[in-house]
Amino acid sequence: MDNTLKCIIVDDEEGAHLVLKQYIKNLHNLELAESFYTAVEAMGYVYNNRVDLIFLDINMPGLSGLELLETMSDPPLVILTTAYREYALEGYKYRVVDYLVKPFNFQRFMAAIDTVYSRLRPRMAIMNEPNGVADAPAAFVMLKVEGEVVKVMCDQIIYVRSWGNYVKVVTQQSTYLSPMTTTEIEQKLDKVRFRRIHKSYIVAMSRIRKITGGQAELDDGTVLPIGTTYRRDLLDNFQ
């Protein structure tokens, strides 16, 4: 698979076009195929041409960015570009891999592109396998936290705990309370790297130092309970 991604810009702001064009120009693995100022203009192009990645604004006159994605049964990968952080979470039911809140700098742009390639890497690795099917685990989860949308990298998550009508997500740097159930966040996490060990706890398997009786001790000294229902599965997968 050619590692060069054909991308398009769909944004009604001239300033966004200028910034994105300059950033794309700086990367040899991105090729700007076209740029559009309305979603309607972009629609026909996407249907008739190869597009690997869309830099897509949400709020545009006529057809919004999300409405454009609604028309596609198999949309390209998408990086949302928006001035409104609260709208970003709406896009994650599509193939949105990241979002850029305007104004954004080149470092933040590069982080988004790295996320794109981390999503594509497993697929690239099996292109020579005739029956291969690749699904890359998500590199991050988006959490609603105190009225904002926060991006949390999965490799930073230590464990998740049910906390009333919320989940408490404990990472290396911070702790987040987000209004969702443990089942909902479990569906967002990689099933190999994370394991439910109790009805109220999900843990990163790499963080477990030892299992003693009905408890799992993590590498930071935290001790979590192991539910009877989950004990056998945990032991079978603990290495």
N, C-alpha and C positions, 0 to 999 in steps of 0.2 A: 504494500500500500504506500502510495506517495504521501510523505509526511506534510506536504504543503496543503494548507487548508484554503479553499476558495471561500471567501467571505463577502457579505454585503452589509451595507449600512442602511438602516431604515429609521430615519429621525427627521422631524420637521424643523430642527434647529441648525442653522448654518454653523454656529460655533461648535456643536458636537461633531459635525462632519469634518471640520478642519482639524480638530484634536485627534479624532479617530484615524483619519487618513495619515496624519504624521506618525502616530504610534504604529500603525500597521506597516507603514513604509520602513520603519526601523527593524522589522522582523523578517528574516528571509523565509520563514516557514508559514507566513501569511500572504495571501494574494487577494487584493481587493478586486473583485470581479465587477461590482456595480454599486452605486449608491442611489438611494431614493429618499424623497421627502414626504411621501405618504405610503401607507400600507397598501392602498389600492394599486399604486404603481408597482410595488414590489411583488404583489401576488402572482401576476402572470409570469414574471421572471423566475420566481422560485419553482413554479410548476413545470417550466420548460427548460431549465438549466440546472447543472450541478451546483448546489450550494451546500457547503459543509458547516458553515457557521454564520449566524445572523447577529449583528449588533442591533438590537431592537429597542426603540423607545416605546413606552407604554401609552402615554397621552399624546395622541395626534388627532387632527381634525378628520372627520369622516369615520374611518375604520381605525380602531385602536390597535396597538400591538398585540394585545391578548386576543382580540377578535380575529386578527390575522391568523394567529396560531390555532384558533378554534376551527378554521377552515381546512387545516392540514391534517390528514390522517397519520402521516409520518413526517413531522417537521424536522428540519435540520437542528443541530445543536444551537442553543440560543444563549447569548449574554444580554441581559436587559440593561438598558441605559436609561436612567430615570432620575428626575429631581425629587421624587417622592418615595422615600424608603418604605413607607407603609404599603405601597402597591406591589413591592417586590415579591412578597410571599405568595401572591395570587398566581404567579407564573410557574410555580414549582410542580404543578400537575402536568406541565408540558416538559419538553426536553431542555429546560432552563438549567444551565450548569452554574451560573453565577449572576450577580447583578452589580452594576457600577452606579453609584450615586453621584450625580453631577454636583460640583465639578470633581473630577478624579484625576490623579496624577499617573505618570507612566509606571511607577512601582505597583500601584493598585491594578492597573491594566495588565501588567505582566503576571500578577497573581491569578487573575481571571484566566489568562491564556494557559498558565500552568495547570489550572483545574481542568480545562478542556482536554489537554493532552493526557492528564492522569485518567480521565474518563475514557479516552480513546485507546490508551496503550494496550490493554488486554486484547482488544479487537485487532490491533495491528499485529500483535504477536502470533495470532492464529490464522492469518490470511491464507496460509498454505495448507491449512487443514480443511479438506472438502466438506466435512460435516461439523466443523467447529462452530460453536455459538458462544459469543462473548458478552458478558454483562459485567461491567466494572462496578465494584462497590462504590457507593457515594463517598466522596472525600470529605464531605461536611454535611451538617444538618442546619436547617434554618429554624430558629426558635423565636417565638413571640415572648418578649421579656419587657414588662412594664411599658407597654404601648409601642415598643420598637421591635424591629426584626433584626436578630443577631445571628451572624454566621459563626458556627462552632465547628472547628475541625475535628473529625472523628478520631484522629490519632492522638488528640489531646484529652479525650474523654476517659476518665477513670472508672466511674460507675454512675448509674442512674437510679434514683429512688423515688417511689411513689410518695407524694406529699399532699394528701387531701385531694383537691381537684387539680393539682399541679403535678409535675415531675420536677425533681431536683437533679440537675445535671452537674456533676462534680468533675471539673477538669484540672489540669495541672496549674492553671493560673487563676481560675475563678469558679464560682458556683452560680448557676442560673436556675431560676424558678420560671417554668413555662406552663401555661394552661393546656395540658394534654394528658392522656393516660399513658401508662407504661406500655400498653399494647400498641398505641399509636406510634410512640417513638421507637419501639422495638422493630416495627415494620420499616423504619427509615435506616436502621443500622445494619451493617454487614453481619450475616448470620454466623460466619466463621470467627470473626474477631470479637463479637459480643455474644454473651450467653445469658439467658434468664436463669437466675439461680434461686429465685424466691418470687412469690407473687408480687412482691414490692420492689425487687432489685434486679437490675441488669448490670453486668460487669464486663469490662474489657478483659478477655482471657489472658492477655499478656501481662496483666497487672497482678494476677494471682500468684502469690509466693508459695503458699501451702494450703492444704485442706485438712482440717482436723475435726473429726466428728461432724457436727452440723454447722461448721463455720468455715469461711474462706478468709484467709489472711492475705491482704494485699501488700505490695512492695513498699507502701508508705506506712505500714503498720495498722491501717484500718481493718477492722474485723467485721465481716458481713454474715448474716445468717443464711443458711442453705435450707430451702424448703424440701421436705421429704419427696414431693412430686418431681423435683428437678435434680435431686442428688445423683441418680444413676447416669443421667445424660451428662452432667457436669464431669463426673469421674471418667466417663468414657472418652471425653474430649479434652481432658486436662493432661498436658504434657509438660 
